[in-house]
Amino acid sequence: DEIRLNKKVEGLAEVRDETDRDGLRIVIELKRDADAQGVLNYLFKNTELQITYNFNMVAINHMRPEHVGLKTILTAYLEHQRDVITKRTKYELQKALDRQHIVTGLIKALSILDQVIATIRASKDRRDARDNLVSAYDFSEKQADAIVALQLYRLTNTDVTQLQAESDKLSAAIEQDHKILAEPKTLNAVLRKELKDVAKNYRNPRRTEIQDKIEDLKIKTTVTVADEDVVVLVSHDGYLKRSGVRSYTASDPEDNGLKDEDYPIFMEKLSTLDHLMMFTSKGNLIYRPVHEISDVKWKETGEHISQTIGLASDEEIVATFAFKTLKEPGRFLIATSDGYVKQTAFSDLTPGRTYKSRAAVYEKLKHDDARVVQVKYLTEPVDKGILLISKNGYALRYAVDEVSINGARTTGVRAMDLRDDDEVVNLALVADNDTIALITQRGGFKRLAMKEISVTSRARRGVIVLRELKRDPHRVVDFMTIPAGNPPLEIMTSRERTHDVLPMEHPLSGRYSNGSFVVDTDVEGTPVSLRVKPAELVLD
């Protein structure tokens, strides 16, 4: 009932205790359309309706501690029982041999009884009698001791018969003992008989059930999480939060709780059952189910990712994606600043058990100063190609198919031929009729049609898209494909200021143009990135 009150499970309407003299009885009433088996699995896993009992399986085996299983325990027990039977048989064998030796001496003594009596009567004492029997009749000392200790009433023919029967019995026992010690098959037969005797005398009905497989209690997220619409925000500085639709609509969207210099890089309406993947510039992947993101009011800041996962001080999120399931068919296209590119299947980046405290690696960077510049999610069919532009103004365009699919902990293949300390600034997916926007460190803005850049092959240097100047040349800091509708673009500067640009106010330029100056770098700072100006999120 506490679980119901705390709303840890969806679908519980009422819990009643109907325990009486007939035994324990708990009645759980479910809401309409509730997942009955899912609720039951949750209760089995999170209450004492079903418990897991752990016990120590470390034992001393062959004089050393080992972590043992049932088969090892039974095998060790059988080995121990064989050892017990072997030692017991050796003891009984020696005991029988000793007794048979005495019986043989007594039978011999009875066959020459008159001489034995005469020898004993002629002796001085018991020790002298023993020595005389040994020297006169070739008895051993043990046999002579037994003869001297023999009582007179046993000197009858009946005793000879009994001794002979005992000798025969001893011989049979000695033969069986030798067989047990010499033949493992005979020893196992003895062990089998003794184990059956134990079972016969001490058996009781088994109280446990040994099953071939352990039931895996799988709890669907829908059982514990209500399917609700929320607004999820990820900021440039690494803040993460979700807010209810009501909280968002009741607030000013601009009043998002972030610091003045921080800004959203991802903001969408999602379901609490969705999944969020955040890709960082150092090749780390941070995964969060939406329902596990801190639920706060829209005016609050939320949680910082570093509270649960340690990130480098210069590490930032370069791309964020939301998915309905963790079984998507697509793949990620990943590009690095030092000129490498790869595709990685979605299935290779599904989260592991430690996702809450540790980021996964999705890109193995080849150089310490390298960084991931872009991550794109692709699904079939891919109707666009790859465009890479370097800092020194070289652009290379080729088909996506030229990039091989690799695993998560790989670098990929050469994307572009970089020279003279050049580096890739960004990657975009482009078609023939697309137009790109480009910004330089001097505040130059340029529009360039894709027909100016021919499709070639991967790993080339590309063609120049800036006019090289001898003094203070322009260098590309960022570029992007201008979306349909030509929305306003936003230039971010090193002084954490923004400058809006309307693309259509600037004419298309040729490859050897540096565009037009739009940012006063002395006042606003050096441009560092370019993006579509965020619009207010419209909720259905």
C-alpha positions, 0 to 999 in steps of 0.5 A: 500500500505504501508503494501505491501511495508513493506512486512507484507503480502505475495501475494500483487502485487498492491494496487490502489485507484479507488475512484470516485464520485460513492464512495470509491473503493480500488482495491487489485491485488494479486500474483499468488497462493496467499491466497485471503481470508487470505489476506482479513482477515489480512486487516480486522484485521490490517487496518480500513477496519473493526474496533472494537468499544468498549464501557463501559458496567458498569452501576448502577444496584440496587444501585451498579455498575455492568458490565452488558450485553444486557439482564441485561440492558433490564431486568433492563429497564423493572423493571424500567418501572414497577416501574414507572407505579406502582408509577404513578398508586398509585398517580392517585389512590389517586388522584381519591379517593380524587376526588371521596370523594369530588364528593360524598359530592357534590351529597349529598349536592345537594340532600339537597340543601335548608337545605345546603343553609339555614345553610350557610346563618345562618353562620357568615363566611366561616369557620363557614359555613364549621363547621356547615355543618360538624356538621349538615349533617356529611360532612367531612371538605374537602367535606364541603370546596368544598360545600362552594366554590361551585358557584351558577350557578352550582346548577342545575339538570344538574350538578347533572347528570355530578357529577354522571357520574364523580363518575362512571368514577372515580369508574371505574378508581379506580377499574382499578388502584387497579387491576394494583397494585394487579395483575402483569399480568395487570401491564405487559399489561399496560407496553406492551401497552405503549411500543407498543405506543413508537414503533409506534410513534418513530420506525425507521429501525434498522441500525445494524445487530445482529448475532448469532456468531461473525466471528473469523478472523483467519490469517494463518501464510503462509499469513504473513510469507514467507516460507523460509529455514533458519539455526536456532542455540541455544547455551548452554548459551541461545543465539538464532538466525536464519540466511538465508541460503545464510548468512550461506553458505557465512560464516565459520560455525565455525564463528558463533558469539558465545563467545569462551566458548559458543557452539551450542546445536541445529543447524538445517536447518528449515523453517520459518513456523516451531516451536521451543520448548526449554526445560530447566533444571528447568522444563520450556518450551520456545516456539518460532515460527521460524519466530519470532526468531531474523533474523541476519547474521551468524557472529552475536550473536543473542538474549539472551532468557533472553531478553524476558523470565526471567530464573534462573542464573543456568538454562540451556536448556537441549533439543531443538526440531523443529516441522512442526505443533503444532498438533503432535501426539507424546509425551515427555519422561522426567527424573529428577535428583531426580529419577522421570520420566513421559511421557507428550503428545505433545498436553498438551504442546502447547503454550498459548497466553503469550508464548512471555514473560513467559515460560510454566511449563512442569515438576513440580520438587519435590525438590529445588535442582532437575533438569531435566536431559533429554527430549526425543520425542517419536512417535509410534512405540517405539522400544527402552527401557529406560536406567538410570544411576546414579552418583554412577554408578547404571544402570537401564533398563526397557520398556517405557510402564512402565512410565505413561502419565501425564500432564504438571504440574506434577512430574511423577512416581518414575524412580529409587531407589536412595540411599546415596545422589545418583542422576540420571545423564542422560536418554537414549533410548537403544536397545539390540544391542546398546553400550553406552559411559560413562565418569566419573569425574576423566576423565575415559571413558568407552564403555559398551554393552547393553547386560551387563544390563538386562531389569528389572522393574521401580523404582529399584536400578539397577546394578552397572556399575563401580568398586567401589574404596575405595579411590577417587572412580569414579562417573558418570557425563554423558553417551550417546548411541553411534550413528551408524557409531561411530562418534567422541564424545566430552567431555566438561570440567569444564574449558570450554574446549573440548576433542575429543574421538574416541569410537572405539579406546576404547575396550568394558568393563565389568560392573565392569570396570572403563574404561580408562583415557582420560582426564587430569583433572589437565590440562583440568578440570573435565568432565561435559558432553558428546555429539556427536562432532558437524559436519558441517551442510550440506545444500541441 
